[in-house]
Amino acid sequence: MIHLEPAEIRELLREVYDPELGVNIVDLGLVYDVRNDDGDVYVRMTLTTPGCPLHDTITRAVERLLEAQPEIRSVEVDLVWNPSWTPDRMSEEAKRQLGFF
């Protein structure tokens, strides 16, 4: 089995967008940790607000995307609220897209 490195998985996650903001979850800074233990993938992430009504939509999108990869056997998404997300976690590209500059 080909092993995907965490950086490669993180790149795949750029395909998952926050539907309200229209920016991918990696550039938003929502993905805190990615691990791959021989095809068993763990993603630790947050959302922009704890009461986000789209939490199921976003976490399921992460699961579906990764489960579709032949190199991945299982996916666990750990949705956490600590540390809290802040706009400082966004990439320069996300800040530009959202008009921070």
Order of alpha helices (4+ residues) and beta strands (2+ residues): alpha-beta-beta-beta-beta-alpha-beta-alpha
